[in-house]
Amino acid sequence: MSRPIKILIIGNGFGGVYALKNLHKFFHNDKKIELALVGEKNYFLFTPLLHEVATGGINPGNIIEPIRKVLGCCLDKFYLGKAEIINFDSHTVQVENALISYDYLVLAPGAETNFYNIPGAEEYSFPLKSIADAIKIKNRCIMVMERASHVENRIKRKNMLRFVVVGGGPTGVELAAELEELIKETFSSYYPEEIMEDTSIVLIQKSPELVPAFGEKIRKKSLEILRKKGIEVMLTRTVKEVGLSYVVINENIKIFTETVIWVAGVKPAELKFNQPAKQSSDGRLVVNEYLQLENHKEVFAIGDAAAFRDANKNIFLPALAQVAEKEAKAVAKNIQLLINNKIPEKFLYRNSGNLMSLGQWMAVGEIFNFTFSGHTTWWFWRTVYLFKLISWRKKVRVAADWTMNLFSPRDISQL
Ligand SMILES: Cc1cc2nc3c(=O)[nH]c(=O)nc-3n(C[C@H](O)[C@H](O)[C@H](O)COP(=O)(O)OP(=O)(O)OC[C@H]3O[C@@H](n4cnc5c(N)ncnc54)[C@H](O)[C@@H]3O)c2cc1C
């Protein structure tokens, strides 16, 4: 019997997991195909709800799912570890001590936080990319509240209780709004009024508007809502330096704070190859219209690490879960076509719309040319994300967390 055709996926996030799920639809029970996945963690993380873990709205375990459970019977082999070097000539990937061979390779390693070499940013600020990051942010917020509650000096207390979010993209905006919710609805139940009066949130954004990748109405609406919540939104401000207890922005303005949350952008996760692969100026792997690497038609790249040029807008697609999911589906189809000696299909991206929560009872969204906001949008946002969580078990748990939050303060135990 000839050996199976090996399809190997690197990355256990949106791109990797959805690629495998889609491949499984084509090759279920097909002994001629072997599906394998390499991941640094043994779970899939549902990032769109990470800001709610960071602000105590959802329990950390409820937005992660074990890879072996998510992929079930689809997965022939799972390698827990980091893909260290990819050899295009021998068609192999080194994962720690294992050398894994492939016939088709899907690269979906995602992205990591970009600190842009700003002095002190990596050292003193809190990124939000992983469950561990979210837990650290929550713990930090609780710690400064506890410490500040014993500080008599009002100026010092105000400085301690100033929470700074750097980055006015969707993650920064959602996080700032949820932080306000944590302070207003939860901390206020436990700390005296004079302490609460000294809390504040500052959102620093480099460009003249929030969420610049979204439509004009959503950009204006989110600014209006955040300001209404009392969040100080600083536009056209660039962080120059981060220190242990301050942030310096342009014009040498120093903002005192003990909590800087850094959600100002990402850069593609680095992969090593035995020969250079074409990259965009921001380091992503350039792919053709079939999502293949140039000169390596058996290698595909998807998600945050891939640079696919949207022919309609002549820009690379943004780093979004829905982009990764759609690319994953297209790649699975193309691999199936190639295995069957057929011509692959060109990938065409259609945006399904954007949704953004802005704290309890408030969300904004745009689908096609319609923009909407308010309570109904918030319910819609919650329903969409609840359904997008993979297992029923986690859907029920997140729904339970959300329901509890409507009636009682969030859990402020440090984790
Ligand atoms: C806080 C936050 C909120 C977000 N909210 C939204 C949202 O509301 N809507 C939306 O559309 N998008 C959102 N995004 C963006 C979305 O998460 C990404 O676009 C999406 O996860 C990209 O999928 P991916 O598969 O490329 O990368 P990821 O999902 O990041 O997965 C990559 C995986 O590969 C692993 N990996 C990396 N290198 C290696 C290696 N060498 N070997 C093995 N494994 C490796 C990583 O550990 C990671 O688990 C959010 C992101 C964050 C951080």
The ligand as an SDF file (V2000), in Angstrom:
LIG
                    3D

 53 58  0  0  0  0  0  0  0  0999 V2000
   -7.3780   40.6250   21.9440 C   0  0  0  0  0  0  0  0  0  0  0  0
   -7.7280   40.3190   20.5160 C   0  0  0  0  0  0  0  0  0  0  0  0
   -9.0260   40.5070   20.0730 C   0  0  0  0  0  0  0  0  0  0  0  0
   -9.3710   40.2270   18.7540 C   0  0  0  0  0  0  0  0  0  0  0  0
  -10.6650   40.4250   18.3670 N   0  0  0  0  0  0  0  0  0  0  0  0
  -11.0240   40.1190   17.1100 C   0  0  0  0  0  0  0  0  0  0  0  0
  -12.3850   40.2670   16.6980 C   0  0  0  0  0  0  0  0  0  0  0  0
  -13.2540   40.6680   17.4780 O   0  0  0  0  0  0  0  0  0  0  0  0
  -12.6900   39.9420   15.4190 N   0  0  0  0  0  0  0  0  0  0  0  0
  -11.7450   39.4910   14.5400 C   0  0  0  0  0  0  0  0  0  0  0  0
  -12.0800   39.2120   13.3750 O   0  0  0  0  0  0  0  0  0  0  0  0
  -10.4610   39.3520   14.8960 N   0  0  0  0  0  0  0  0  0  0  0  0
  -10.0730   39.6490   16.1560 C   0  0  0  0  0  0  0  0  0  0  0  0
   -8.7660   39.5090   16.5320 N   0  0  0  0  0  0  0  0  0  0  0  0
   -7.7760   39.0940   15.5290 C   0  0  0  0  0  0  0  0  0  0  0  0
   -7.7730   37.5790   15.3960 C   0  0  0  0  0  0  0  0  0  0  0  0
   -7.5290   36.9780   16.6400 O   0  0  0  0  0  0  0  0  0  0  0  0
   -6.6860   37.1640   14.4280 C   0  0  0  0  0  0  0  0  0  0  0  0
   -6.8240   37.8470   13.2200 O   0  0  0  0  0  0  0  0  0  0  0  0
   -6.7610   35.6600   14.1750 C   0  0  0  0  0  0  0  0  0  0  0  0
   -6.5610   34.9630   15.3750 O   0  0  0  0  0  0  0  0  0  0  0  0
   -5.7150   35.2540   13.1380 C   0  0  0  0  0  0  0  0  0  0  0  0
   -5.6930   33.8730   13.0110 O   0  0  0  0  0  0  0  0  0  0  0  0
   -4.3070   33.1200   12.7680 P   0  0  0  0  0  0  0  0  0  0  0  0
   -4.6370   31.6750   12.6430 O   0  0  0  0  0  0  0  0  0  0  0  0
   -3.5550   33.7860   11.6930 O   0  0  0  0  0  0  0  0  0  0  0  0
   -3.4730   33.3770   14.0970 O   0  0  0  0  0  0  0  0  0  0  0  0
   -3.7770   32.9320   15.5790 P   0  0  0  0  0  0  0  0  0  0  0  0
   -5.2230   32.7420   15.7970 O   0  0  0  0  0  0  0  0  0  0  0  0
   -3.0560   33.9050   16.4370 O   0  0  0  0  0  0  0  0  0  0  0  0
   -3.0990   31.5120   15.7020 O   0  0  0  0  0  0  0  0  0  0  0  0
   -1.7440   31.2770   15.4870 C   0  0  0  0  0  0  0  0  0  0  0  0
   -1.3220   30.1230   16.3700 C   0  0  0  0  0  0  0  0  0  0  0  0
   -0.1040   29.5880   15.8900 O   0  0  0  0  0  0  0  0  0  0  0  0
    0.7770   29.3340   16.9700 C   0  0  0  0  0  0  0  0  0  0  0  0
    2.1480   29.4260   16.4690 N   0  0  0  0  0  0  0  0  0  0  0  0
    2.8560   30.5420   16.1770 C   0  0  0  0  0  0  0  0  0  0  0  0
    4.0850   30.2200   15.7200 N   0  0  0  0  0  0  0  0  0  0  0  0
    4.1480   28.8720   15.7380 C   0  0  0  0  0  0  0  0  0  0  0  0
    5.1700   27.9380   15.4130 C   0  0  0  0  0  0  0  0  0  0  0  0
    6.3630   28.3310   14.9590 N   0  0  0  0  0  0  0  0  0  0  0  0
    4.8990   26.6240   15.5750 N   0  0  0  0  0  0  0  0  0  0  0  0
    3.7000   26.2000   16.0340 C   0  0  0  0  0  0  0  0  0  0  0  0
    2.6940   27.0380   16.3530 N   0  0  0  0  0  0  0  0  0  0  0  0
    2.9210   28.3540   16.2110 C   0  0  0  0  0  0  0  0  0  0  0  0
    0.4510   30.4260   17.9650 C   0  0  0  0  0  0  0  0  0  0  0  0
    0.8250   30.0360   19.2700 O   0  0  0  0  0  0  0  0  0  0  0  0
   -1.0630   30.5540   17.7960 C   0  0  0  0  0  0  0  0  0  0  0  0
   -1.7430   29.7060   18.6770 O   0  0  0  0  0  0  0  0  0  0  0  0
   -8.3880   39.7660   17.8500 C   0  0  0  0  0  0  0  0  0  0  0  0
   -7.0780   39.5680   18.2850 C   0  0  0  0  0  0  0  0  0  0  0  0
   -6.7480   39.8350   19.6120 C   0  0  0  0  0  0  0  0  0  0  0  0
   -5.3360   39.6080   20.0820 C   0  0  0  0  0  0  0  0  0  0  0  0
  1  2  1  0
  2  3  1  0
  2 52  2  0
  3  4  2  0
  4  5  1  0
  4 50  1  0
  5  6  2  0
  6  7  1  0
  6 13  1  0
  7  8  2  0
  7  9  1  0
  9 10  1  0
 10 11  2  0
 10 12  1  0
 12 13  2  0
 13 14  1  0
 14 15  1  0
 14 50  1  0
 15 16  1  0
 16 17  1  0
 16 18  1  0
 18 19  1  0
 18 20  1  0
 20 21  1  0
 20 22  1  0
 22 23  1  0
 23 24  1  0
 24 25  2  0
 24 26  1  0
 24 27  1  0
 27 28  1  0
 28 29  2  0
 28 30  1  0
 28 31  1  0
 31 32  1  0
 32 33  1  0
 33 34  1  0
 33 48  1  0
 34 35  1  0
 35 36  1  0
 35 46  1  0
 36 37  1  0
 36 45  1  0
 37 38  2  0
 38 39  1  0
 39 40  1  0
 39 45  2  0
 40 41  1  0
 40 42  2  0
 42 43  1  0
 43 44  2  0
 44 45  1  0
 46 47  1  0
 46 48  1  0
 48 49  1  0
 50 51  2  0
 51 52  1  0
 52 53  1  0
M  END
$$$$
